[in-house]
């Protein structure tokens, strides 16, 4: 999952409301909940790291190569995007591509939730998310379980941080790494 997708996942999580009964939500419903999300417009820096990888018979050298920093990017969030985040603020897959969201809560600077995405070859990838947030930064940890072609499940732990680092110099800056 790319850094922008992880930022968008985190922002989608922020749209949840604490205290609601747990239920599955479509990507469109989560996007609708983003209307009241307090996002600070400006230039954001997002960094992601893989913190843990495990699967039956996964060689240690492969595991070591997978763990570590993944990506750092900068993305401009315009005032219009901050005021009304769209479905584009959702992770890796848009609505209608087999993803559902559940158990979202946002309260006291903490966010939690689960995203489940159907895989084309069967099974589902499940990402359990837990993090902290403010208007200008967040830390998101994800525990991901994804089916592998040989029938085993790979477990991946990630940590993503996002923070507003200033004003956007150029609106075309979105997605530029630096």
Backbone bond lengths (Angstrom), bond angles and torsions (degrees), N, CA, C in turn:
res aa  C-N    CA-C-N  psi(-1)  N-CA   C-N-CA  omega(-1)  CA-C   N-CA-C  phi
1 X - - - 1.440 - - 1.524 107.35 -
2 X 1.326 118.69 128.19 1.453 122.36 -178.18 1.508 112.68 -72.32
3 X 1.328 115.94 165.37 1.459 120.38 -178.32 1.515 111.56 -62.72
4 X 1.329 118.18 -39.66 1.464 119.78 178.72 1.517 109.65 -63.59
5 X 1.319 117.20 -42.16 1.455 120.51 178.98 1.524 110.74 -62.39
6 X 1.310 116.89 -38.37 1.459 119.87 178.90 1.523 110.49 -67.85
7 X 1.355 117.71 -41.31 1.461 120.13 174.71 1.514 109.29 -58.16
8 X 1.313 116.96 -44.42 1.451 120.74 -177.64 1.520 111.06 -66.54
9 X 1.319 117.47 -36.88 1.458 121.02 174.80 1.515 110.12 -60.92
10 X 1.319 116.35 -46.57 1.465 120.60 -179.83 1.514 110.77 -61.34
11 X 1.305 116.92 -42.96 1.451 119.93 179.11 1.518 110.56 -65.90
12 X 1.323 117.16 -36.41 1.458 120.37 176.33 1.521 110.50 -62.94
13 X 1.322 116.44 -40.70 1.464 120.76 177.96 1.511 111.54 -60.40
14 X 1.327 117.07 -37.53 1.452 120.71 -177.97 1.516 112.10 -63.47
15 X 1.313 117.33 -19.56 1.447 121.10 -179.24 1.516 113.33 -74.94
16 X 1.314 119.21 -14.56 1.454 121.95 -179.71 1.508 111.48 -69.66
17 X 1.304 115.89 160.69 1.463 120.26 -179.00 1.510 108.96 -120.97
18 X 1.310 118.15 133.86 1.451 122.07 177.84 1.516 110.92 -67.44
19 X 1.307 115.46 149.14 1.444 120.03 173.67 1.520 114.97 86.88
20 X 1.319 119.90 -4.98 1.452 120.65 178.70 1.523 109.68 -82.52
21 X 1.346 114.83 153.62 1.452 119.53 176.71 1.524 109.56 -65.10
22 X 1.323 116.28 140.63 1.463 121.39 -179.65 1.520 109.70 -67.20
23 X 1.350 116.03 131.18 1.451 120.73 175.89 1.513 108.20 -158.94
24 X 1.334 116.28 159.15 1.451 120.04 174.87 1.511 109.39 -71.48
25 X 1.334 115.05 143.12 1.455 121.68 179.19 1.521 107.82 -129.88
26 X 1.332 116.79 143.58 1.458 120.20 174.54 1.517 108.87 -79.42
27 X 1.332 116.59 165.13 1.456 121.06 176.49 1.518 110.05 -59.01
28 X 1.334 118.00 -36.47 1.463 121.54 179.38 1.525 111.07 -65.24
29 X 1.335 117.12 -39.92 1.468 120.01 178.44 1.525 110.94 -65.38
30 X 1.328 116.95 -41.53 1.461 119.81 178.10 1.528 109.29 -64.46
31 X 1.341 117.00 -42.39 1.463 120.44 178.35 1.526 110.39 -60.07
32 X 1.336 117.69 -40.49 1.465 121.11 177.84 1.513 112.06 -62.81
33 X 1.325 116.70 -34.01 1.463 120.80 178.90 1.526 111.81 -70.68
34 X 1.326 117.36 -15.92 1.461 121.30 -178.75 1.524 113.20 -73.19
35 X 1.338 117.82 -10.99 1.463 120.81 -176.51 1.522 113.25 -52.75
36 X 1.332 117.44 -34.35 1.469 119.93 -177.26 1.524 112.86 -101.17
37 X 1.312 117.06 11.35 1.460 121.89 -178.02 1.526 111.60 -67.21
38 X 1.316 118.23 125.49 1.467 120.63 179.05 1.532 112.05 -84.76
39 X 1.340 116.91 86.53 1.459 121.96 178.01 1.517 108.06 -102.41
40 X 1.294 116.76 132.01 1.459 121.71 176.11 1.528 108.49 -81.91
41 X 1.343 118.13 118.68 1.463 118.25 177.77 1.526 110.75 -66.96
42 X 1.310 115.87 155.60 1.456 120.77 178.55 1.511 111.13 138.29
43 X 1.319 114.63 -167.27 1.461 121.48 -179.39 1.524 108.93 -85.93
44 X 1.324 115.50 123.49 1.459 122.32 -179.87 1.518 109.00 -110.30
45 X 1.336 115.19 142.45 1.456 121.41 172.89 1.520 107.26 -112.84
46 X 1.325 115.42 128.95 1.454 121.56 -178.02 1.522 108.55 -121.66
47 X 1.318 116.63 129.91 1.466 122.00 178.92 1.522 107.96 -127.86
48 X 1.334 116.14 136.69 1.456 119.83 178.61 1.520 110.72 -128.54
49 X 1.316 114.55 146.13 1.457 123.05 178.88 1.516 108.72 -134.39
50 X 1.319 116.19 142.18 1.460 121.36 168.86 1.523 105.17 -90.27
51 X 1.325 117.05 122.17 1.455 121.73 -174.90 1.522 113.87 -100.94
52 X 1.350 116.02 -20.72 1.453 119.26 -177.24 1.523 108.85 -159.66
53 X 1.318 116.87 143.12 1.465 122.73 176.53 1.520 107.72 -141.31
54 X 1.310 115.86 136.87 1.451 118.72 176.85 1.512 111.98 -154.17
55 X 1.293 115.68 141.67 1.464 123.50 174.45 1.520 107.00 -161.92
56 X 1.342 116.79 149.05 1.467 118.44 177.37 1.524 110.66 -55.65
57 X 1.309 116.03 133.90 1.469 123.62 177.24 1.524 114.74 63.66
58 X 1.323 117.48 19.56 1.465 120.41 176.38 1.530 107.66 -76.87
59 X 1.340 117.15 119.12 1.466 118.98 -179.59 1.534 111.95 -60.53
60 X 1.310 115.92 142.22 1.457 122.33 -178.36 1.525 111.21 -56.46
61 X 1.332 117.82 -40.22 1.474 119.78 -178.92 1.529 111.64 -65.67
62 X 1.319 118.49 -34.21 1.467 121.82 176.11 1.521 109.48 -68.65
63 X 1.324 115.29 -43.49 1.454 120.84 178.57 1.537 110.19 -58.60
64 X 1.321 117.63 -45.76 1.469 121.82 -179.46 1.529 111.59 -62.29
65 X 1.326 117.06 -38.97 1.473 120.36 179.75 1.522 111.70 -67.36
66 X 1.311 116.43 -30.42 1.466 120.12 -177.37 1.526 112.49 -78.73
67 X 1.316 117.57 -26.80 1.464 121.89 -176.93 1.525 109.87 -84.15
68 X 1.333 115.18 138.35 1.455 120.31 176.59 1.517 112.01 132.47
69 X 1.330 115.70 -172.94 1.474 120.13 -179.58 1.520 110.93 -61.34
70 X 1.307 116.15 141.92 1.453 121.35 179.85 1.516 111.64 -110.60
71 X 1.298 116.51 -57.70 1.440 119.05 -171.23 1.514 110.09 -155.11
72 X 1.307 114.58 148.59 1.456 121.12 172.16 1.521 105.35 -134.09
73 X 1.319 115.94 128.42 1.447 118.11 177.99 1.510 110.12 -142.19
74 X 1.311 114.19 162.55 1.458 121.04 175.96 1.517 107.41 -117.24
75 X 1.310 116.14 138.49 1.448 121.64 -176.91 1.518 109.38 -138.64
76 X 1.323 116.15 133.12 1.457 121.52 179.30 1.527 109.05 -87.69
77 X 1.328 116.85 125.06 1.461 122.77 173.50 1.518 106.08 -106.69
78 X 1.332 116.04 111.94 1.466 120.68 -177.88 1.532 110.13 -74.21
79 X 1.337 117.56 160.93 1.477 119.25 175.99 1.534 111.87 -57.61
80 X 1.327 117.27 -35.59 1.466 120.75 178.64 1.525 110.88 -65.98
81 X 1.326 117.38 -42.44 1.467 120.49 177.75 1.521 110.59 -66.29
82 X 1.312 117.16 -39.23 1.465 120.71 -179.97 1.524 111.12 -66.38
83 X 1.333 116.96 -35.20 1.468 121.16 -178.30 1.523 112.40 -73.76
84 X 1.325 117.60 -33.88 1.459 121.64 -177.83 1.520 110.39 -143.60
85 X 1.324 117.51 76.13 1.467 119.52 178.22 1.525 110.15 -57.49
86 X 1.310 116.18 140.11 1.460 121.41 -177.73 1.524 110.42 -102.16
87 X 1.324 114.94 -178.91 1.466 119.67 176.85 1.518 110.92 -61.92
88 X 1.336 118.12 -17.89 1.455 121.60 175.74 1.514 112.31 -64.80
89 X 1.334 117.11 -13.98 1.447 120.98 178.36 1.525 111.55 -84.99
90 X 1.313 117.08 16.72 1.457 120.27 179.71 1.512 110.61 -104.19
91 X 1.300 115.04 158.30 1.462 121.39 -174.15 1.508 113.60 -66.55
92 X 1.285 114.82 149.41 1.457 129.80 168.28 1.521 117.49 25.56
93 X 1.300 119.78 -38.99 1.457 121.38 -177.24 1.516 109.14 -126.54
94 X 1.311 116.03 141.19 1.461 122.00 176.95 1.527 109.86 -80.72
95 X 1.331 114.98 170.18 1.459 120.86 176.60 1.520 109.23 -55.43
96 X 1.325 116.56 146.13 1.444 120.34 178.13 1.525 113.21 86.06
97 X 1.310 118.59 0.94 1.463 120.52 178.68 1.520 111.35 -106.93
98 X 1.309 116.42 31.26 1.442 120.59 171.38 1.515 116.51 83.15
99 X 1.335 118.50 19.37 1.461 120.50 178.59 1.515 110.44 -107.95
100 X 1.320 115.65 142.81 1.463 121.39 172.49 1.525 107.52 -134.66
101 X 1.302 115.16 160.21 1.455 122.03 -175.35 1.518 107.91 -127.91
102 X 1.339 117.55 146.78 1.459 120.82 -177.78 1.515 110.24 -151.92
103 X 1.317 114.55 164.40 1.468 122.80 172.18 1.524 113.59 56.97
104 X 1.326 118.13 35.48 1.455 119.84 -178.57 1.508 110.91 -80.42
105 X 1.316 114.61 137.65 1.458 121.08 175.82 1.517 108.25 -145.95
106 X 1.310 115.29 141.85 1.454 122.00 176.56 1.521 105.97 -140.38
107 X 1.318 115.17 112.80 1.455 118.32 -177.17 1.513 109.35 -159.18
108 X 1.318 116.53 133.85 1.457 121.59 174.44 1.520 114.17 58.79
109 X 1.324 117.40 33.81 1.451 120.20 179.03 1.510 115.08 81.85
110 X 1.327 117.79 9.40 1.467 121.47 179.01 1.516 109.15 -119.70
111 X 1.334 116.78 141.01 1.459 121.57 178.12 1.521 109.07 -129.24
112 X 1.326 115.68 142.97 1.456 122.03 177.09 1.524 108.79 -143.11
113 X 1.307 116.51 158.83 1.454 120.33 176.18 1.509 111.66 171.86
114 X 1.311 114.91 171.65 1.457 122.10 179.48 1.521 108.67 -132.11
115 X 1.330 115.68 136.26 1.451 122.00 175.40 1.525 107.25 -120.58
116 X 1.329 116.95 133.03 1.466 122.90 178.89 1.514 107.78 -125.31
117 X 1.352 115.86 124.98 1.464 121.68 -179.96 1.519 109.72 -123.96
118 X 1.332 115.67 125.33 1.467 121.13 177.09 1.521 108.80 -66.84
119 X 1.314 115.79 139.33 1.463 122.06 177.92 1.524 109.43 -97.15
120 X 1.333 117.59 145.40 1.477 120.56 -178.07 1.524 113.49 -59.12
121 X 1.329 117.43 -31.83 1.464 120.77 -177.69 1.525 112.70 -93.01
122 X 1.328 117.12 12.89 1.459 121.44 -179.19 1.514 111.06 102.89
123 X 1.307 115.94 162.24 1.452 120.89 -178.37 1.518 110.99 76.84
124 X 1.310 115.36 -172.55 1.465 120.92 -178.77 1.513 109.59 -148.59
125 X 1.329 114.76 145.81 1.459 120.79 170.49 1.521 106.79 -92.02
126 X 1.323 115.93 131.81 1.458 121.49 -179.85 1.523 108.19 -120.01
127 X 1.328 115.90 128.43 1.466 121.54 177.54 1.521 108.22 -120.37
128 X 1.335 115.31 118.41 1.465 121.31 175.59 1.521 106.77 -99.42
129 X 1.332 115.37 126.15 1.455 120.72 -172.47 1.516 110.96 -117.34
130 X 1.322 114.39 143.52 1.452 121.54 178.92 1.528 106.93 -149.65
131 X 1.306 116.77 131.59 1.456 117.78 -178.95 1.506 113.28 -166.62
132 X 1.318 113.67 -174.57 1.454 122.28 177.41 1.523 108.23 -125.90
133 X 1.331 116.24 154.60 1.446 119.31 -177.83 1.529 112.02 -149.54
134 X 1.309 113.03 158.37 1.469 124.58 167.43 1.518 105.72 -143.06
135 X 1.315 118.22 176.11 1.475 121.02 179.98 1.523 111.91 -59.57
136 X 1.339 116.42 -28.09 1.455 119.73 -171.17 1.526 114.56 -118.08
137 X 1.334 117.64 8.16 1.463 119.85 177.94 1.518 111.03 -167.34
138 X 1.333 115.08 160.67 1.457 120.47 174.38 1.520 109.86 -155.09
139 X 1.317 115.35 159.36 1.461 123.91 170.60 1.523 105.28 -131.10
140 X 1.319 116.17 125.84 1.458 121.25 -176.69 1.522 109.31 -127.30
141 X 1.333 116.89 126.41 1.448 122.49 173.80 1.523 107.66 -108.40
142 X 1.337 115.66 136.13 1.459 119.35 178.46 1.516 109.64 -127.41
143 X 1.319 115.09 137.76 1.463 122.77 171.36 1.520 105.50 -110.42
144 X 1.328 115.90 110.74 1.456 121.97 -173.17 1.530 109.39 -109.34
145 X 1.311 116.05 134.08 1.462 122.49 173.31 1.514 106.92 -120.83
146 X 1.329 116.79 123.78 1.457 120.92 -177.82 1.521 110.88 -133.72
147 X 1.334 116.77 137.75 1.470 119.20 -178.91 1.527 110.53 -73.55
148 X 1.319 115.62 143.28 1.457 122.33 177.65 1.528 108.32 -106.22
149 X 1.347 117.35 159.15 1.471 120.37 -177.83 1.531 114.44 -56.88
150 X 1.342 117.63 -28.32 1.470 119.85 -177.42 1.527 112.88 -87.37
151 X 1.349 116.58 11.07 1.448 120.10 176.03 1.516 115.70 89.08
152 X 1.316 118.59 -2.64 1.458 120.58 177.89 1.543 108.97 -93.78
153 X 1.304 114.97 167.73 1.457 121.06 179.44 1.520 109.40 -110.34
154 X 1.320 115.44 129.66 1.466 120.58 174.15 1.523 107.88 -95.22
155 X 1.328 115.42 136.98 1.458 122.14 177.41 1.518 108.24 -111.83
156 X 1.336 115.10 130.05 1.459 121.12 -178.36 1.529 108.06 -130.31
157 X 1.321 116.42 131.02 1.451 121.80 174.23 1.521 109.23 -106.59
158 X 1.322 116.96 134.17 1.459 120.54 178.36 1.517 110.55 -130.31
159 X 1.319 114.58 157.93 1.465 122.20 173.38 1.521 106.42 -134.89
160 X 1.319 115.80 125.28 1.458 121.46 179.28 1.513 108.67 -123.48
161 X 1.319 115.55 135.41 1.457 120.55 174.60 1.516 108.20 -119.88
162 X 1.293 115.81 141.81 1.456 121.87 175.04 1.507 108.40 -133.89
163 X 1.327 115.12 141.16 1.462 117.86 177.39 1.527 109.58 -152.25
164 X 1.303 114.16 144.21 1.456 119.90 175.71 1.520 106.44 -77.05
165 X 1.345 116.28 127.94 1.467 119.53 -175.66 1.521 112.95 -113.81
166 X 1.330 117.66 0.33 1.455 120.00 177.96 1.515 111.39 154.06
167 X 1.315 114.95 -166.90 1.455 121.49 178.95 1.521 109.38 -81.51
168 X 1.319 115.44 154.39 1.461 120.50 174.39 1.522 108.17 -73.52
169 X 1.317 116.17 127.28 1.455 121.24 178.78 1.517 109.65 -77.70
170 X 1.341 115.65 -40.00 1.454 122.04 -176.13 1.526 107.54 -143.20
171 X 1.364 118.81 122.43 1.463 119.60 -179.31 1.526 113.20 -55.23
172 X 1.330 118.84 -23.49 1.452 121.36 177.60 1.512 112.94 -76.52
173 X 1.321 117.38 4.59 1.456 124.42 -176.22 1.525 112.41 -72.83
174 X 1.333 116.96 -17.68 1.451 121.43 -173.99 1.526 111.67 -52.16
175 X 1.322 115.21 129.28 1.458 121.65 176.51 1.516 114.43 84.04
176 X 1.319 118.13 -5.36 1.469 119.57 178.35 1.510 109.47 -72.85
177 X 1.315 116.51 138.88 1.460 119.73 176.94 1.511 108.64 -95.96
178 X 1.318 115.48 156.51 1.436 117.66 -178.98 1.421 114.20 -171.45
